[in-house]
Amino acid sequence: MGQSTNNNSGPGKNLDELFRDAIGRQEFSPSPKVWKNLNWKLLIRELAHFNFTNVPGLALVSATAGLLIIASMTFWALRPNSSPSTSATTEVPASSVVKPSIQQIISVKPETKPPSMAGKQVAKPLSETKRLTASNNTPVRKPAPAGLIAANTRIENTLTLSSEPKSPGITDQAVTTKRESVATIQAMDPLEFSSFDFTPSVDTISFVRSGEVFKYVRENAAVASFFSANFGIAPEMELYRSGGSTTREFNYWANAEFAYHFSRFSIHTGLGLGYTYDEGIYRMQYRSNDSVSFYKEVVGYYTDPADPSKIIYITRNHSIYDSVTHIADDRTRNRYTYLQVPLLLGYTVFESQKFCLGIEAGPAISFLISDKKALPYIDIPNGRLIQLQDNTPSKQFTNWQLWVKLSIEYQFTRNWGIVVKPYYKYFLTSPSQSGENGSPSAQAFGVDVGIQYLFGRKSHQK
Amino acid sequence: MTITAEVFDQCLQNEPRAQEALYQAYASRMYGLCLRYTGSRMEAEDILQEGFIKVFQHLTSVHSKEHLDGWICKIMINTALTHYTNQLKFKNDESINFDTFDTTISEDALSKLSYKELLRILQGIPAGYRTIFNLYVIDGFNHKEIGEILGIAESTSKSQLRKAKITMKKILTRIL
């Protein structure tokens, strides 16, 4: 307590004055940890009560701009090159080039197959198949595993080496003394395409550049789609704010979720069964007979032997009882079961062979399907109950929420994986009915952990 | 023990440094108040912490800096009472026989007590007695107001006060 001891009361002061004067305005130094704890709680309170309505507009604009910049930079850094390279080919003087017609180019056979020239005098075609490799100005694309043709996009580079006239009897293809340099991009990640164009209007584009003829073929639509299901459990902390005070509740959910994925996007729905509990608040008013005072009954007297002029009384104490009203509080535990149905839109921010990182957001609705309320324990010896008041806030049958989830997936087999989803819920309608302090605002934080099964493989190897 | 208008305005905007200044200005006195209403330093610190959270939450309801002093006192008293009502109700201390107790104490002996000893005596009596003693004797509420605050009958407040005083005198008699 830090202060020096001093004497405060003088003769003549009664007990009330003594205490009032001595400790009524006495100051004591609290421990420094009080401010530390208080400061921490104030910070948590600020964070817990964060919503977009209490943030200054300038901060919102700054945060949005910052997020956009970071997102753009991340996207640019992670984005593989999607434009074909053309600089790996041999440059040939323009004068020596005969431009074949588009028809000729499209009729070129698969790149690894040399033209059939049996029995004919033809120039040996210089066919080769190679992957389109790094150019001077284009980043390297990683070769995909053999046999996987996901996006099925191929670039054929046909280079004409000479303009010799056709010999009689030689087919158009055979007569052409050209070296076909066919580069194929296999297993092109559909996500790269989807970043730019989900449904290209044409499947084959040909063009000529510096004497080289390029054929740009898309054999199938690049958008991958599949279903997934996951089952998980989610412990959740729910925060209620009402009348300046914040209360916490812990909820536990078992969730079954189904999702349809198309390219980077996905749509999620499902069912969740939740268990939660809160305190039942009861106030009891009862009346009992209590001892409130006493009196002394004189039962005898005698003369003081030492001083005959004095009389000594023999007394006996008697208690006085009165009916006194008491108020007592009792807390019980109420249990509730909820059913929730979300509808979320997801977006894959990053995806690799094993990991997938995405965000999901959207509305959800919860239904109260059962509640079990415990009765208060009443033990009033020598008294009677006057009134029992139930101050427990009632739960709403339905409430709407807005969810934001961060989805982290890890595929440990081709179809099976684990998924961890930290999430935030903002309750658009309060789960509890309005009380004296109005309708409480609520929000919740939780982590959904579960297993995931992919129906249909993703376009690249998992 | 006061703060400037600038600090008050900054507190309204939840400025952390201003909040700390306000806390430092009032903490010692409010801690003394909390100690009177509780039986231990730990409880008093809990109440002090909780009370200041309410102070910062509802500071906008204070019309001017001049009313801040009394308003904070009121918040702390209410917090202490909430703490008390959450913990226990008016339970009589059965170990004390009020009927056979002689309440005569020498006032000269009382003058020898330090405020620390007086505080320990106050903290040593049951919470119900201590609460009513604090409200009536030190904070100046009358029995009717105490009844309204605590949700009890006026007569209950009187009887509890009387028992509080008897208990304290009994403790004083043992000390002196």
Interface residues (C-beta under 8 A of the other chain):
Chain A: M1 T5 N6 N7 N8 S9 G10 P11 G12 K13 N14 L15 D16 L18 F19 R20 A22 I23 G24 R25 Q26 E27 F28 S29 P30 S31 K33 V34 W35 N37 L38 N39 K41 L42 R45 E46 G244 S245 D290 S291 V292 S293 F294 N317 H318 S319 D322 V324 T325 H326 I327 A328 D329
Chain B: N14 P16 Q19 E20 Y23 Q24 A27 S28 R29 Y31 G32 L35 R36 R41 A44 E45 L48 Q49 F52 I53 K54 F56 Q57 H58 T85 N86 K89 F90 N92 F98 D99 T100 I105 E107 D108 L110 S111 K112 L113 S114 Y115 K116 L118 L119 L122 F133 V137 I138 L150 G151 I152 A153 S155 T156 S159 R162 K165 M168 K169
